[in-house]
Amino acid sequence: MPPNTHAFLPPSSADRWMHCTRSARLEQEFGEKESCAAAEGTAAHALCEHKVKKALKQRSIRPVSSYDSDEMEELTDAYRDYVLEQLMLERQSCPDAQIFIETRLDLTAYVPGSFGTCDCLIVSDSKLHIIDFKYGQGVLVEAEDNPQMKLYALGALDIYDGLYDFKEVAMTIFQPRRDNVSTYTESVEVLRQWAEEELKPKAKLANAGEGEFCSGDWCLFCKAAVKCRARAQAKLELAKQEFSLPPTLTDEEIADILPKLPDLTKWANDIMAYATDAALNHGKQWKGFKVVEGRSVRRYSDEDAVIKAAKTSGYTDIFKTSLITLTEMEKLMGKKKFNEILGGLIIKPPGRPALVPDTDKRTAITGNDPKTEFTEVK
């Protein structure tokens, strides 16, 4: 994998710096801090890379992470299977189609000093297929008109276009925790036109720190979002409009508010987290607020010492036992035996109902009794 360095204008945040060209320079005032979600995503990507390479008979050492889980095993298996399926489909029409995993792409021809790493590239005679794995489940990511995917496509074209006669590029987002496999296909001609007319001018402004601040969905992962005045003004105006309503809202008003709530809530939580950190770690005093110790849960300070002390006092029934996990059981028996012996005893219960935009790829569920519709799922 490439060195763990970051471009000033990376493909992963292109949607943000193309909409809000001044955000990239503003973000430089805030330090790098990897969230747990980002670290988990990195671990999942590493496992995906390993599994695809092993399936392709390439050398790879299985990565180990504190984020390893049954879910990660299942979803990275799904990614590997999808990639292999796409390769097989391409080889039906182009037997010598090639696949490249974790490819470093130079994007400086379009964005000053930019580069990125593409999870998977499948190259055939007239088609380039880019597949990007997304482990996050908080935000649904679509492939259509996705600037990150288009940048990857441009970088890949610069490498392989001289060797192949590409007519189109397929760009796929594989986001298993949202049951989302989104593919968008665009001609090479249209893609290059976008690069000249939209990408390059916006990248030039962003690199210089020029243009305008612009608040929108792209603010979600901006490091500067918590102190950005443009975003604050937009959210405060939204709050003023939405919460100065009559006590009883119409269905139309609720439908209008719903898509705006996640970002408004996140902005409020970001402000609270920032203010708490400033008070706790930097001595900041906010008028009317104080930092207190929250609720904690008792725990053993030394489990070995607890076991010894309990046994010495005659208490021996102090342990619980449980089945090994599904993944461990499958590895123990092997997939074939596992299915033969336990296949009829494995269930996958329905997930907790969630209200999402109708653009979500998951199938809608319906209920008949309004009283049970809103009963909490245990």
N, C-alpha and C positions, 0 to 999 in steps of 0.2 A: 504494500500500500504506500502512497505518497507520504512525504513528511507531513507532520501535523501542523501545518501553517495555514494561514488564512489570507485570501486576497482582500484588498480594500473594498472592491466591488465584486463580491462573490456571486455566482449564479444562484445560490440558494436564497439570497435576499433580493434578487433582481426585481421581483414584483414590488418591493418596497422602494428601492432607490430609483426605479423608473417612474413611479407615481409621485414620490416625495423626494425630489432630487437633492434636497439639502440634508436629508436624514443621515446619509453615510458619514459626512463630516461631523455632524452632531454626535453620532454614536462613538466617535473616537474619544470623546471626553469621559466615556464610561469604560471601566475595565472589563476584561474577559472573565466571564463566570459561567461555567458549564452547569446547567440544571440537571437534576436527576433524570428528567425525561430525555434530555439530550444524551446523557451518558448511557441510558438504557438503549436509545436508538443506535448509538455507536456500537454497543455490544451486539445488538441484533444484526447490524450490517456486517460486522466481522464474521458472525456465524453463517450468514447468508453466503458470503464470499467463500468460506471454507467448504460449505456443503455443495455449492455449484462446482467448485474446483475438483472436489473428490469425485463427483458424478462424472466429470469430464476426464477422469484419470490423471489429474494434475496433482503435483505435490502440494500438500497443505497440512499445517498443524492446527488441530482444533483449538480455537480460543476458549479460554475459561474466564468467566465473569461472575461477579456477585449478583448479576441480574438474570442469570440462567434460571429458566423455569419451564414447566410443562407447556405453558402458552407459547413461549419463545421457540421451543422445539417444534411445536405444531405449525406455527406460522412461518418459520424459516424453511421448514420442509415444503410448505405450500409454495413459497417463492421459488425454491429450487425446482420443483415440479413444473411450475409455470414457465420458467426460463427454458427448461429442457423441451417442453412442449412447443414453445415458439421456435426453437432451433430446429426441431423435427419438422414442423410445418414448412419452414423456409427451405429445408433440404429436399422436400418433395418436389419443388420446382427448380431449385438450384442446389445440386448435390454437394457443391464445394462451398456452401455458405459457411462463414466463419463467425466465431463468437469470441468476444474479448471481455474480461472481467476486471472491474476496478481500473478503468483506463483514465490516465491523467490527460487532460485536455488544455491546450494553450488557447486562451481566448483574447489575447492582447490585440489581435487584428480588429476586434470589435469593441472591447472594453479595456481601457488602460490598465495594464498590470494584472489582468484577471486570469484566473485558471480555475479548474474544477476537476472533480473525479466522477466519472460516469459509472454507475453500478454494473451495467451490462450493455454491450453493443453487439448486435447481430447484423452481419454484413452479407448481403447477397448481391446478385448481378445488378438489379435496378432499384433495390430497396434497402434503406438503412432503418433498423429498428432499435430504439433506445428504451431501456426499461429501468425505472428508478424505484427503489424500495423505500416506502415510508412506513415507519413503525408507529408513528404517533396516531392517537385515536381522538384527540381533542378537536382537530380541525380537518374537515374533509378536503382533500386535495384533488383537483380535477386536472386532467392533462390538456384540455382544450385551451389554446392560447396561453399556455403556461410559459412565462419567460425563462424560467430555469431550464425547462426541457428544450426550448428553442435554442438557448445558448449552448447546451450540450450538443444539439444537432449541428449547429454551426461549427463547433470545435471538431466534431467527428468528421464532418464533410471536408474540413481542411486537411485532415489526415488521409482519408480514403477516396475522396472524389476523383483524384487523378488515376486511381486504379480501377474504379467501377463507374458505370454509367447510371448514377442514381437519378431516378425520376421523382421519388417521394421519400419522405421520412415519417415513420410511425413512431409516436412517442407515448409510452405507457407508464402510468402511475400504478404501482402495485401496493395497496394499502390494506392489508388483511384485517387489521383490527376494526376497520370500518366496512368490511366486506366490499371494498371498492377496488375494482380493476377498470381504470379509465384509460382509453386509448384515443389519441387524436392524430390524424394523418394530414400532412400538408405537403404541397409540392415544393421542390427545391427552389424553384423560381420565386414563389411567394415568400418563402422563408428568407431568401437573400434580400428581397425587396423590403421586408420588415426590418432587417438588420440595418439597411441603409437609411430608411426613412424614420424609424422610431428608435431602435436600439442605440445606434451610434450618437445621435444628438443628445439623448437622455443621459447616456454614459458620460459624455463630455461635460454636461452640466453638473452631474453628481460628483465627478472627479474633482471639479473646481469648487464644489460647495456652493453652486449657484442655483438659481431657479426659486421655487416656492416651497414652503412647508405645506403639506396636504394631508389631512387626516382621513383615514379609511380603514378597511379591513386589514390592510397591509401593516398597520401599526402593531398588530398583535404581538410580534416577537422582537420589536425594535427595542434595543437597549436604552434608548433615550425616551421611550414613550412615557415613562412615569413623570418626567419633568418637561415634556414638550408642551409649550403653551398652545400651539395649534390644536393638539389633541384635547387638551383640557377645555379649551373654549368650545370645541365641538361637543364634548360629552356633557358639559354643564348646560349648554343650550338644549341638548337632547333631554337631559333630566328635567329642565324647566318646562319644556313642552309636554313631556310624557306624564309627569307627575303632578301637573296642575290641572288634571282632568276631573270631571265629575266623579262622585263615588262609584257609580255604576258605568262600566265601560261597555260599549257595543262590541259585537263580535268583530266588526271591521277594525275597530281601534285596537283590540287585542291582537288581531292578525298583523297589524302594522307594527306593533311594539315587539312582538316575539323575536324577529330576526335581529333586532337591535340590542336585546338584553345581554347576550354573552359578552360582547365587547365592552359594554357599559359596566357590567359586573367585574370583568377582568381589570378594567381601568381602576375601579374603586379598590379592588384587592391589591393592585400594584401600588397605589398611593399609600394604603395602610402598611404594606410590607416595607416600603421605602421609609416612611415616617418612623416605624418601629425600629428599624435598623439604625437610623440616624440618632434616635434617642438612646438606644441601648449601647451602641458601639462608638458613637461619636459625640456623646454628651449634649445632643440637641434637646432643647426643651420646647415643647409645643404647648401653647396657651390652652389651658383647660384639659390637658391630658397628662397621664403619668404611666410609667411602665411598672407592671406588677408581675408577680410570679403566677403562672398559669397552673391549671390542674395537672398533677402528675400521677403516675400509677406505680404502686409498689413493685419491686422486683428483687430477686436474690442478688446479693453482691458477689457471691462466690458459690457456684452450684456444687463444686466438689466438697467444699467445707460444709454446706447444708446437708448433703447426702451423708457425710461422715457423722455429723452431729445427730441427725435423725436416727441413723442406724444404731449409734452408740446408746441412744435412749430407748431402743427397742421398737422403733417404727420402721417397718420394712416395706409396707404396701404404699410406696411413695412414687411409683413409676406408672406411666401410661404407655400403651403400645398402639401402633396404628399401621395400616397397610402402607406399603411403599407406593410411590406415585405411579400414575398410569404409564408415564414415559419409562420409568425404571422397570416396571413390570414387563413392558413390551420389549425392552432391551434384554431382560432376563430370559424371556421365552422365545424371542424372535417373532417377527411380525406374523408369520404363518401360524405358528402354534398359538400365539396370543389371540388371533382371530378365531381359531378353532375352539379354544378352551373358554375364552372370556368374551368373545364377540357378542353373544346374546345378553351379556351382563353389563355392557357399557352403554350409557345413555349420555346425551348432550342436551340438558334442559334448556328451554328457551331463555334468552336473556331478558333482563328487566326492561319493560317498555320505556321507550324514550321518544319524545316529540322532536322531530327533526324537519328541516326543509324538504319539500317534495322533490328536490333535485338529488337527494340521497338515493344511492343505488339499491338499498335494501328494500325488500318487499314489505308493503304496508300490512299491518295487522288490524283486525277489527274486533269489536266487542259488542255484545247486545245489551248488557245490563249496566247502565251508568253508575249504579252503586258499586259494582265490582270493578268498574274501569279505574276508579281512583283509590282503590284499596291498595295499601302498600304491599308489594310482593316480598314475602319473607324469604 
